[in-house]
């Protein structure tokens, strides 16, 4: 631990989508003198006895560990960040970009890459708990802007999907399921030429260059709408 700062005076709330990771980090923090507790991840089923609560009134700082590589993880992370009112340090494998912005917008004070050494993480927790470390305003604005731009692109894709005719949407759904043109033609009882024409219409309306691009767009949209409880 850097300097003579007593880590024991600070409580740390630890959260991770991987329970074993959270427990291991809690143990490592305890070895460094921190008093820490593990928060249950949103949607996590309780598989054993509840972890004992810390003796202090509440945590002084939070450490959230997430890959932020799926919308479900982003959603769970932002829920925790917004609902637990402490300064948060986020440790993530996601590259510097929109997912960092999602964490900052939800209430994180600082985002660090997962390559950060554990001693540096501990030091960041200390200075964040003291209110002496935060993300510089220009950097925060840049990252949050990237996140907002990503959400806007998702909205645009949603509007494009909604512009498809019922038959075009059906063809897109079958492409998503992995059906080739010949199989789609057979199932819909239309000619392969008609299917190819409808595929071209789908690509044009979604503004993508390939069937793979159309499938990827639908996949992202379906995942995000599932999180929001919206059916396509």
ZAPA-164292 format. One line per field, with one value per atom (N, C-alpha, C): atom name; z negated, y, x negated. Coordinates in Angstrom, 2 decimals, always signed. Layout:
drenke: (CA; ...);
c3: (Z; ...);
c2: (Y; ...);
c1: (X; ...);
***
This chain:
drenke: (N; CA; C; N; CA; C; N; CA; C; N; CA; C; N; CA; C; N; CA; C; N; CA; C; N; CA; C; N; CA; C; N; CA; C; N; CA; C; N; CA; C; N; CA; C; N; CA; C; N; CA; C; N; CA; C; N; CA; C; N; CA; C; N; CA; C; N; CA; C; N; CA; C; N; CA; C; N; CA; C; N; CA; C; N; CA; C; N; CA; C; N; CA; C; N; CA; C; N; CA; C; N; CA; C; N; CA; C; N; CA; C; N; CA; C; N; CA; C; N; CA; C; N; CA; C; N; CA; C; N; CA; C; N; CA; C; N; CA; C; N; CA; C; N; CA; C; N; CA; C; N; CA; C; N; CA; C; N; CA; C; N; CA; C; N; CA; C; N; CA; C; N; CA; C; N; CA; C; N; CA; C; N; CA; C; N; CA; C; N; CA; C; N; CA; C; N; CA; C; N; CA; C; N; CA; C; N; CA; C; N; CA; C; N; CA; C; N; CA; C; N; CA; C; N; CA; C; N; CA; C; N; CA; C; N; CA; C; N; CA; C; N; CA; C; N; CA; C; N; CA; C; N; CA; C; N; CA; C; N; CA; C; N; CA; C; N; CA; C; N; CA; C; N; CA; C; N; CA; C; N; CA; C; N; CA; C; N; CA; C; N; CA; C; N; CA; C; N; CA; C; N; CA; C; N; CA; C; N; CA; C; N; CA; C; N; CA; C; N; CA; C; N; CA; C; N; CA; C; N; CA; C; N; CA; C; N; CA; C; N; CA; C; N; CA; C; N; CA; C; N; CA; C; N; CA; C; N; CA; C; N; CA; C; N; CA; C; N; CA; C; N; CA; C; N; CA; C; N; CA; C; N; CA; C; N; CA; C; N; CA; C; N; CA; C; N; CA; C; N; CA; C; N; CA; C; N; CA; C; N; CA; C; N; CA; C; N; CA; C; N; CA; C; N; CA; C; N; CA; C; N; CA; C; N; CA; C; N; CA; C; N; CA; C; N; CA; C; N; CA; C; N; CA; C; N; CA; C; N; CA; C; N; CA; C; N; CA; C; N; CA; C; N; CA; C; N; CA; C; N; CA; C; N; CA; C; N; CA; C; N; CA; C; N; CA; C; N; CA; C; N; CA; C; N; CA; C; N; CA; C; N; CA; C; N; CA; C; N; CA; C; N; CA; C; N; CA; C; N; CA; C; N; CA; C; N; CA; C; N; CA; C; N; CA; C; N; CA; C; N; CA; C; N; CA; C; N; CA; C; N; CA; C; N; CA; C; N; CA; C; N; CA; C; N; CA; C; N; CA; C; N; CA; C; N; CA; C; N; CA; C; N; CA; C; N; CA; C; N; CA; C; N; CA; C; N; CA; C; N; CA; C; N; CA; C; N; CA; C; N; CA; C; N; CA; C; N; CA; C; N; CA; C; N; CA; C; N; CA; C; N; CA; C; N; CA; C; N; CA; C; N; CA; C; N; CA; C; N; CA; C; N; CA; C; N; CA; C; N; CA; C; N; CA; C; N; CA; C; N; CA; C; N; CA; C; N; CA; C; N; CA; C; N; CA; C; N; CA; C; N; CA; C; N; CA; C; N; CA; C; N; CA; C; N; CA; C; N; CA; C; N; CA; C; N; CA; C; N; CA; C; N; CA; C; N; CA; C; N; CA; C; N; CA; C; N; CA; C; N; CA; C; N; CA; C; N; CA; C; N; CA; C; N; CA; C; N; CA; C; N; CA; C; N; CA; C; N; CA; C; N; CA; C; N; CA; C; N; CA; C; N; CA; C; N; CA; C; N; CA; C; N; CA; C; N; CA; C; N; CA; C);
c3: (+0.00; +0.00; +0.00; +0.81; +0.93; -0.31; -0.72; -1.84; -3.12; -4.07; -5.36; -5.50; -4.39; -4.41; -4.94; -6.04; -6.57; -5.75; -4.97; -4.12; -4.94; -6.17; -6.98; -7.33; -7.18; -7.50; -6.37; -5.24; -4.10; -3.82; -3.59; -3.20; -1.70; -1.09; +0.36; +0.69; +1.56; +2.10; +3.40; +3.51; +4.70; +5.46; +6.77; +7.60; +8.89; +9.30; +10.56; +11.08; +12.42; +13.03; +12.74; +12.31; +11.95; +10.44; +9.76; +8.30; +7.75; +8.41; +7.92; +8.00; +9.05; +9.18; +8.04; +7.78; +6.71; +5.36; +5.07; +3.80; +3.71; +4.83; +4.82; +4.61; +5.24; +5.08; +3.65; +3.09; +1.71; +0.77; +0.99; +0.16; +0.32; +1.57; +1.82; +1.20; +1.25; +0.62; -0.89; -1.46; -2.91; -3.28; -2.42; -2.67; -2.66; -1.92; -1.86; -2.94; -3.79; -4.90; -4.71; -3.52; -3.29; -3.95; -4.43; -4.85; -3.66; -3.15; -1.92; -2.01; -1.18; -1.07; +0.40; +0.74; +2.13; +2.31; +3.30; +3.65; +4.62; +4.47; +5.39; +6.75; +7.79; +9.17; +9.55; +10.23; +10.64; +11.40; +10.93; +11.56; +11.05; +10.20; +9.68; +8.68; +8.80; +7.84; +6.65; +5.48; +4.27; +4.17; +4.28; +4.31; +2.97; +1.97; +0.67; -0.38; -1.57; -2.63; -2.27; -2.77; -2.51; -3.12; -2.40; -2.91; -4.05; -5.10; -6.23; -5.83; -6.36; -6.08; -6.86; -6.34; -7.07; -8.33; -9.28; -10.55; -10.41; -9.41; -9.23; -8.67; -8.70; -8.25; -6.77; -5.97; -4.53; -3.87; -2.60; -1.90; -1.60; -1.48; -1.12; +0.36; +1.01; +2.42; +2.99; +4.29; +4.92; +5.99; +6.17; +7.25; +8.06; +9.29; +10.17; +11.25; +11.40; +12.36; +13.39; +14.64; +15.68; +17.03; +17.88; +19.24; +20.08; +19.72; +20.48; +21.97; +22.27; +23.66; +24.21; +23.38; +23.81; +23.21; +23.91; +23.41; +22.03; +21.78; +20.47; +19.36; +19.62; +18.62; +18.46; +19.56; +19.48; +18.66; +18.93; +18.22; +16.72; +16.37; +14.96; +14.28; +14.97; +14.39; +14.14; +15.12; +14.95; +13.87; +13.69; +12.60; +11.25; +11.08; +9.82; +9.59; +10.62; +10.49; +10.11; +10.66; +10.41; +9.10; +8.59; +7.40; +6.10; +6.17; +4.95; +4.89; +4.00; +4.01; +3.37; +4.01; +3.58; +4.81; +4.65; +5.81; +6.28; +7.57; +8.11; +8.98; +8.82; +9.75; +10.55; +11.87; +12.74; +13.38; +13.27; +13.89; +15.00; +16.24; +17.35; +18.44; +19.12; +20.27; +21.55; +21.50; +22.69; +23.08; +24.37; +24.79; +24.49; +24.39; +24.20; +25.28; +24.87; +25.86; +25.24; +26.00; +25.54; +24.26; +24.02; +22.80; +21.56; +21.70; +20.60; +20.36; +21.45; +21.32; +20.64; +20.92; +20.26; +18.76; +18.33; +16.90; +16.26; +16.93; +16.39; +16.31; +17.34; +17.34; +16.22; +15.90; +14.85; +13.45; +13.33; +12.02; +11.62; +12.48; +12.14; +12.04; +11.12; +10.96; +11.85; +12.00; +12.73; +13.40; +14.62; +15.32; +15.61; +15.28; +15.50; +16.35; +17.20; +17.98; +17.07; +17.46; +16.64; +16.53; +17.37; +17.29; +16.14; +15.47; +14.36; +13.23; +12.70; +11.60; +10.34; +9.50; +8.32; +7.34; +7.22; +6.33; +6.82; +8.13; +8.69; +8.46; +8.54; +8.26; +6.81; +5.90; +4.48; +4.24; +4.88; +4.74; +5.28; +6.40; +6.99; +6.06; +5.40; +4.45; +3.30; +2.80; +1.69; +2.06; +3.17; +3.53; +4.00; +4.58; +4.97; +3.74; +2.73; +1.48; +0.80; +0.95; +0.35; +1.20; +2.39; +3.27; +4.00; +4.12; +4.73; +6.16; +6.67; +8.02; +8.78; +9.98; +10.83; +12.28; +13.18; +14.61; +15.05; +15.69; +16.16; +17.02; +16.88; +17.58; +19.09; +19.77; +21.23; +21.61; +20.82; +21.11; +20.85; +19.76; +19.46; +20.57; +21.03; +22.09; +23.37; +23.68; +24.89; +24.81; +23.68; +23.54; +23.48; +22.72; +22.66; +24.04; +24.78; +26.14; +27.04; +26.89; +27.68; +27.34; +26.06; +25.62; +26.18; +26.10; +26.61; +28.12; +28.82; +30.27; +30.60; +29.78; +29.99; +29.80; +28.77; +28.55; +29.71; +30.24; +31.38; +32.60; +32.80; +33.94; +33.76; +32.52; +32.27; +32.58; +32.25; +32.53; +34.03; +34.77; +36.23; +36.82; +36.32; +36.82; +36.53; +35.34; +35.00; +35.97; +36.32; +37.27; +38.65; +39.03; +40.34; +40.36; +39.27; +39.20; +39.28; +38.61; +38.63; +40.01; +40.86; +42.21; +43.14; +42.71; +43.54; +43.64; +44.79; +44.93; +44.11; +43.81; +43.06; +43.73; +45.05; +45.73; +45.65; +45.79; +45.68; +44.27; +43.28; +41.90; +41.70; +42.32; +42.23; +42.86; +44.01; +44.68; +43.82; +43.23; +42.37; +41.17; +40.58; +39.43; +39.82; +41.02; +41.47; +41.78; +42.31; +42.50; +41.15; +40.17; +38.81; +38.25; +38.61; +38.14; +38.90; +39.94; +40.69; +41.93; +42.33; +43.52; +44.79; +45.74; +47.03; +47.91; +48.99; +49.88; +50.38; +50.77; +51.31; +50.27; +49.02; +47.96; +47.66; +47.68; +47.45; +48.54; +49.78; +50.89; +50.72; +50.28; +50.07; +48.96; +47.85; +46.71; +47.00; +47.76; +48.06; +49.34; +50.02; +51.26; +52.30; +52.46; +53.49; +54.21; +55.28; +56.06; +55.40; +55.61; +55.09; +55.59; +56.83; +57.37; +56.55; +56.14; +55.31; +53.96; +53.38; +52.10; +52.24; +53.32; +53.52; +53.68; +54.33; +54.49; +53.13; +52.28; +50.96; +50.07; +50.23; +49.48; +49.87; +51.17; +51.62; +51.02; +50.92; +50.33; +48.85; +48.16; +46.74; +46.57; +47.38; +47.28; +47.57; +48.56; +48.92; +47.78; +47.19; +46.13; +44.84; +44.58; +43.38; +43.63; +44.89; +45.29; +44.87; +45.19; +44.97; +46.31; +46.37; +47.65; +47.81; +46.76; +46.84; +45.93; +46.17; +45.30; +43.88; +43.76; +42.44; +41.69; +42.41; +41.78; +41.32; +42.11; +41.74; +40.50; +40.46; +39.31; +38.05; +38.19; +37.04; +36.51; +37.41; +36.99; +36.22; +36.72; +36.03; +34.68; +34.62; +33.36; +32.28; +32.62; +31.65; +31.21; +32.17; +31.86; +30.96; +31.26; +30.46; +29.03; +28.85; +27.50; +26.71; +27.33; +26.62; +26.29; +27.22; +26.97; +25.95; +25.90; +24.88; +23.49; +23.35; +22.06; +21.65; +22.63; +22.33; +22.28; +22.49; +22.44; +23.62; +24.77; +25.96; +26.98; +27.48; +28.50; +29.87; +30.72; +32.09; +32.90);
c2: (-1.18; +0.00; +1.24; +2.21; +3.38; +4.24; +4.82; +5.74; +5.05; +5.86; +5.32; +5.29; +5.40; +5.44; +4.12; +4.13; +2.89; +2.45; +1.39; +0.92; +0.47; +0.01; -0.53; +0.45; +1.74; +2.71; +2.85; +2.17; +2.25; +0.90; +0.95; -0.26; -0.29; -1.45; -1.60; -2.58; -2.16; -3.05; -3.62; -4.93; -5.60; -6.25; -6.07; -6.69; -7.19; -8.39; -8.95; -9.92; -10.05; -11.03; -12.45; -12.60; -13.92; -13.97; -14.78; -14.82; -15.21; -16.15; -16.58; -15.45; -14.63; -13.48; -12.50; -12.22; -11.28; -11.76; -13.04; -13.58; -13.52; -13.82; -13.79; -12.37; -11.40; -10.00; -9.54; -9.94; -9.57; -10.09; -11.32; -11.90; -11.14; -10.80; -10.07; -8.68; -8.03; -6.72; -6.82; -7.89; -8.09; -8.26; -8.94; -9.11; -7.77; -6.79; -5.45; -4.53; -5.05; -4.25; -3.65; -3.81; -3.26; -4.13; -3.49; -4.23; -4.23; -5.40; -5.45; -6.48; -6.28; -7.21; -7.36; -8.48; -8.74; -8.46; -7.65; -7.39; -8.45; -8.83; -9.81; -9.17; -9.86; -9.38; -9.42; -8.39; -8.41; -9.68; -10.36; -11.59; -12.83; -12.66; -13.82; -14.57; -15.88; -16.71; -16.99; -16.92; -17.17; -18.66; -19.05; -20.47; -20.98; -20.15; -20.58; -19.58; -19.67; -18.73; -17.32; -16.36; -14.97; -14.63; -13.81; -13.39; -12.40; -12.48; -11.58; -10.13; -9.27; -7.84; -7.27; -6.24; -5.63; -4.94; -4.72; -4.13; -2.64; -1.98; -0.55; -0.32; +0.93; +1.26; +0.98; +1.17; +0.95; +1.15; +0.74; +0.89; +2.36; +2.64; +3.99; +4.11; +2.98; +2.98; +1.62; +1.56; +0.30; -0.09; -1.39; -1.92; -2.88; -2.48; -3.31; -3.91; -5.23; -5.94; -6.60; -6.16; -6.72; -6.60; -7.60; -7.54; -6.49; -6.18; -5.21; -5.55; -6.84; -7.28; -7.73; -7.71; -8.04; -7.03; -6.81; -5.84; -6.23; -7.54; -7.98; -7.54; -7.63; -7.23; -5.72; -5.02; -3.56; -3.12; -3.74; -3.39; -3.66; -4.85; -5.19; -4.25; -3.93; -3.05; -1.65; -1.11; +0.24; +0.28; -0.81; -0.87; -0.75; -1.52; -1.46; -0.07; +0.47; +1.77; +2.86; +2.78; +3.84; +3.65; +2.42; +2.15; +2.11; +1.93; +1.90; +3.21; +4.12; +5.49; +5.64; +5.07; +5.26; +5.59; +6.18; +6.37; +5.01; +4.75; +3.44; +3.50; +2.48; +2.21; +0.98; +1.07; -0.04; -0.62; -1.92; -2.64; -3.51; -3.26; -3.94; -4.37; -5.44; -5.89; -5.22; -4.43; -3.71; -2.66; -2.46; -1.43; -0.04; +0.90; +2.31; +2.70; +3.06; +3.37; +3.51; +3.19; +3.46; +2.75; +1.53; +0.83; +1.50; +2.13; +2.93; +4.12; +4.69; +5.80; +5.39; +4.17; +3.67; +3.62; +3.13; +3.04; +4.43; +5.35; +6.71; +7.40; +7.24; +7.87; +7.32; +6.04; +5.41; +5.78; +6.39; +6.83; +6.44; +5.74; +5.38; +6.64; +6.61; +7.72; +7.54; +6.29; +5.99; +4.64; +4.50; +3.22; +2.87; +1.63; +1.16; -0.10; -0.31; -1.55; -2.72; -3.91; -5.10; -5.44; -4.83; -5.05; -4.28; -3.43; -2.64; -3.55; -3.29; -4.10; -3.94; -4.98; -4.95; -3.85; -3.59; -2.51; -1.17; -0.97; +0.27; +0.37; -0.76; -0.77; -0.37; -0.93; -0.59; +0.90; +1.43; +2.85; +3.70; +3.26; +3.99; +3.96; +2.83; +2.74; +3.72; +3.82; +4.72; +6.18; +6.62; +8.03; +8.34; +7.34; +7.54; +7.66; +6.83; +6.90; +8.25; +8.83; +10.14; +11.29; +10.96; +12.00; +12.76; +12.16; +12.85; +12.40; +11.46; +10.95; +10.83; +11.32; +11.21; +11.25; +10.93; +11.01; +12.47; +12.96; +14.36; +14.64; +15.83; +16.18; +15.98; +16.40; +16.18; +14.70; +13.87; +12.44; +11.82; +12.24; +11.74; +12.13; +13.36; +13.83; +13.03; +12.73; +11.95; +10.56; +9.89; +8.51; +8.43; +9.32; +9.32; +9.64; +10.52; +10.83; +9.62; +8.78; +7.55; +6.60; +6.52; +5.67; +6.18; +7.47; +8.04; +7.84; +7.94; +7.73; +6.28; +5.34; +3.93; +3.69; +4.29; +4.14; +4.73; +5.83; +6.44; +5.53; +4.87; +3.95; +2.77; +2.28; +1.19; +1.64; +2.88; +3.41; +3.47; +3.89; +3.96; +2.57; +1.58; +0.21; -0.27; +0.06; -0.34; +0.25; +1.50; +2.14; +1.49; +1.11; +0.46; -0.92; -1.66; -2.97; -2.82; -1.79; -1.57; -1.17; -0.68; -0.28; -1.48; -2.66; -3.86; -4.27; -4.82; -5.39; -6.68; -7.17; -8.43; -9.57; -9.68; -10.76; -10.55; -9.30; -9.03; -9.34; -9.01; -9.32; -10.83; -11.54; -13.00; -13.58; -13.05; -13.51; -13.22; -12.02; -11.67; -12.61; -12.92; -13.82; -15.21; -15.66; -16.97; -16.96; -15.85; -15.71; -15.77; -15.12; -15.11; -16.53; -17.34; -18.73; -19.63; -19.08; -19.84; -20.52; -20.21; -20.85; -20.24; -21.05; -20.53; -20.13; -19.44; -18.95; -20.08; -21.19; -22.31; -22.84; -22.93; -23.43; -22.43; -21.15; -20.12; -20.18; -20.34; -20.44; -21.63; -22.74; -23.96; -23.76; -23.17; -22.99; -21.99; -20.95; -19.91; -20.20; -21.27; -21.68; -20.56; -20.00; -18.99; -19.35; -18.67; -19.00; -18.45; -19.10; -18.56; -17.15; -16.86; -15.51; -14.47; -14.84; -13.92; -13.71; -14.78; -14.65; -13.75; -13.96; -13.12; -11.65; -11.40; -10.03; -9.42; -10.23; -9.75; -9.54; -10.41; -10.23; -8.91; -8.61; -7.35; -6.16; -6.29; -5.21; -5.03; -6.16; -6.11; -5.40; -5.78; -5.17; -3.68; -3.31; -1.90; -1.10; -1.63; -0.90; -0.84; -1.89; -1.87; -1.14; -0.85; -0.15; -0.93; -2.23; -3.10; -3.73; -4.30; -4.80; -6.31; -7.01; -8.47; -9.05; -10.32; -11.02; -11.10; -11.27; -11.32; -10.01; -8.89; -7.59; -7.43; -7.94; -7.86; -8.70; -9.90; -10.78; -10.17; -9.56; -8.93; -7.77; -6.99; -5.85; -6.34; -7.40; -7.94; -8.53; -9.17; -9.79; -8.73; -7.64; -6.56; -5.96; -5.75; -5.14; -6.04; -7.33; -8.28; -8.33; -8.33; -8.40; -7.16; -6.00; -4.76; -4.65; -5.03; -4.94; -5.96; -7.10; -8.10; -7.53; -6.78; -6.17; -5.17; -4.49; -3.45; -4.00; -5.32; -5.92; -5.56; -5.30; -4.90; -6.02; -6.47; -7.51; -6.89; -7.58; -7.08; -7.40);
c1: (-0.84; +0.00; -0.88; -0.53; -1.37; -1.28; -2.41; -2.44; -2.03; -1.51; -1.10; +0.41; +1.12; +2.59; +3.14; +3.92; +4.50; +5.70; +5.55; +6.64; +7.83; +7.59; +8.66; +9.75; +9.49; +10.53; +11.55; +11.31; +12.21; +12.86; +14.17; +14.89; +15.08; +14.90; +15.00; +16.12; +17.04; +18.06; +17.53; +17.48; +16.95; +18.10; +18.12; +19.16; +18.54; +18.95; +18.47; +19.51; +19.57; +20.47; +20.02; +18.76; +18.22; +18.04; +18.85; +18.84; +17.47; +16.80; +15.49; +14.47; +14.57; +13.68; +13.93; +15.20; +15.54; +15.00; +15.17; +14.68; +13.16; +12.49; +11.02; +10.52; +11.16; +10.76; +11.02; +12.16; +12.46; +11.37; +10.94; +9.89; +8.58; +8.24; +7.00; +7.04; +8.20; +8.34; +8.19; +8.74; +8.60; +7.13; +6.36; +4.93; +4.20; +4.77; +4.17; +4.72; +5.60; +6.10; +7.47; +8.07; +9.40; +10.47; +11.51; +12.70; +13.65; +13.98; +14.76; +15.87; +16.86; +17.97; +18.34; +18.95; +19.33; +20.81; +21.13; +22.52; +23.01; +24.25; +24.82; +25.03; +24.59; +24.75; +26.22; +26.73; +28.14; +28.50; +29.54; +29.98; +29.29; +28.28; +27.54; +28.40; +28.43; +29.14; +28.25; +28.83; +28.07; +27.79; +26.52; +26.16; +25.68; +25.60; +25.11; +25.53; +24.97; +25.34; +24.94; +25.69; +25.36; +24.00; +23.26; +21.97; +22.18; +21.40; +21.62; +21.41; +22.24; +22.13; +20.95; +20.31; +19.20; +19.70; +18.80; +19.19; +19.51; +18.95; +19.19; +20.59; +21.03; +22.38; +22.57; +21.54; +21.66; +20.32; +20.20; +18.91; +18.61; +17.33; +16.88; +16.59; +16.34; +15.99; +16.36; +16.62; +16.98; +15.97; +15.81; +14.98; +15.84; +16.15; +16.96; +16.06; +16.14; +15.30; +16.21; +16.11; +16.97; +16.28; +16.53; +16.00; +16.72; +17.97; +18.78; +18.79; +18.84; +18.77; +20.13; +21.15; +22.50; +23.45; +24.57; +25.54; +26.05; +26.19; +26.67; +25.72; +24.43; +23.44; +23.39; +23.53; +23.57; +24.78; +25.93; +27.15; +27.02; +26.51; +26.35; +25.37; +24.28; +23.27; +23.83; +24.54; +25.07; +26.15; +26.88; +27.86; +27.16; +26.09; +25.34; +24.75; +24.14; +23.48; +24.47; +25.66; +26.64; +27.39; +27.43; +28.25; +27.47; +26.17; +25.35; +24.57; +24.96; +24.43; +23.05; +22.05; +20.66; +19.84; +18.67; +17.79; +17.29; +17.42; +17.08; +15.83; +15.00; +13.91; +14.32; +14.28; +14.66; +13.41; +13.26; +12.14; +12.72; +12.31; +12.96; +11.98; +12.36; +11.59; +12.02; +13.10; +13.56; +12.53; +12.31; +11.36; +11.89; +10.97; +11.33; +12.33; +13.55; +14.58; +15.95; +16.99; +18.36; +18.76; +18.27; +18.66; +18.09; +16.93; +16.40; +17.34; +17.83; +18.76; +20.05; +20.52; +21.74; +21.54; +20.37; +20.08; +20.01; +19.35; +19.22; +20.57; +21.38; +22.70; +23.57; +23.39; +24.21; +23.75; +22.58; +22.13; +20.73; +20.00; +18.63; +17.77; +16.83; +15.90; +14.68; +14.27; +13.04; +13.18; +12.66; +12.63; +11.17; +10.81; +9.45; +9.47; +8.46; +8.39; +8.04; +8.47; +8.22; +6.74; +5.92; +4.47; +3.83; +4.60; +4.07; +3.60; +2.42; +1.90; +2.73; +2.72; +3.58; +3.18; +1.88; +1.46; +2.00; +1.99; +2.51; +4.02; +4.71; +6.15; +6.40; +5.61; +5.76; +5.51; +4.47; +4.18; +5.34; +5.91; +7.04; +8.25; +8.48; +9.59; +9.40; +8.18; +7.90; +8.17; +7.59; +7.74; +9.16; +9.85; +11.24; +12.12; +11.86; +12.62; +12.43; +11.25; +10.98; +11.51; +12.03; +12.54; +11.46; +10.29; +9.15; +8.86; +9.65; +9.39; +10.70; +10.72; +11.89; +11.44; +12.34; +12.02; +12.05; +11.00; +11.00; +12.22; +12.78; +14.01; +13.94; +12.86; +12.81; +12.84; +12.15; +12.13; +13.50; +14.13; +15.47; +16.44; +16.35; +17.24; +17.02; +15.76; +15.46; +16.07; +15.87; +16.33; +17.86; +18.48; +19.94; +20.52; +19.85; +20.30; +20.26; +19.23; +19.15; +20.29; +20.63; +21.74; +23.06; +23.28; +24.53; +24.64; +23.50; +23.51; +23.86; +23.37; +23.70; +25.19; +25.76; +27.20; +28.00; +27.53; +28.21; +28.16; +27.01; +26.90; +27.85; +27.98; +28.92; +30.35; +30.67; +32.00; +32.24; +31.22; +31.34; +31.57; +30.81; +30.98; +32.40; +32.91; +34.27; +35.29; +35.10; +36.02; +35.92; +34.71; +34.54; +35.20; +35.07; +35.71; +37.23; +37.74; +39.19; +39.69; +38.78; +39.19; +39.37; +38.95; +39.09; +40.55; +40.91; +42.25; +42.32; +43.53; +43.63; +42.86; +42.92; +42.21; +40.70; +40.23; +38.80; +38.30; +39.11; +38.74; +38.67; +39.60; +39.60; +38.34; +37.96; +36.74; +35.51; +35.47; +34.34; +34.26; +35.39; +35.42; +34.92; +35.26; +34.80; +33.31; +32.82; +31.37; +30.66; +31.25; +30.69; +30.63; +31.62; +31.66; +30.68; +30.05; +29.05; +29.57; +30.80; +31.36; +30.79; +30.33; +29.86; +31.04; +30.74; +31.79; +32.68; +32.08; +32.87; +33.86; +33.41; +34.29; +35.40; +35.08; +36.09; +37.16; +36.70; +37.64; +38.56; +38.00; +38.80; +39.82; +39.39; +40.29; +41.40; +41.06; +42.05; +42.83; +42.42; +43.08; +43.06; +41.86; +41.63; +40.34; +40.05; +38.85; +37.60; +36.45; +35.19; +34.91; +35.31; +35.10; +35.87; +37.08; +37.87; +37.21; +36.68; +35.99; +34.77; +34.00; +32.81; +33.20; +34.32; +34.80; +35.16; +35.79; +36.16; +34.94; +33.94; +32.69; +32.03; +32.02; +31.44; +32.19; +33.51; +34.31; +33.97; +33.76; +33.40; +32.05; +31.07; +29.74; +29.81; +30.62; +30.73; +31.37; +32.43; +33.13; +32.31; +31.54; +30.70; +29.38; +29.11; +27.88; +26.63; +26.66; +25.50; +25.13; +23.93; +23.42; +23.50; +23.92; +23.93; +25.00; +25.32; +26.26; +25.71; +24.39; +23.78; +23.99; +23.87; +24.10; +25.53; +26.47; +27.89; +28.17; +27.59; +27.78; +27.17; +25.98; +25.32; +26.15; +26.73; +27.56; +28.78; +29.41; +30.59; +30.20; +29.05; +28.60; +28.41; +27.72; +27.51; +28.84; +29.73; +31.01; +31.85; +31.87; +32.65; +32.15; +30.83; +30.28; +30.64; +30.51; +30.81; +32.29; +33.15; +34.59; +35.04; +34.36; +34.68; +34.42; +33.32; +33.01; +34.08; +34.63; +35.61; +37.03; +37.17; +38.49; +39.35; +38.73; +39.46; +39.37; +40.49; +40.49; +40.33; +39.58; +39.41; +40.66);
***
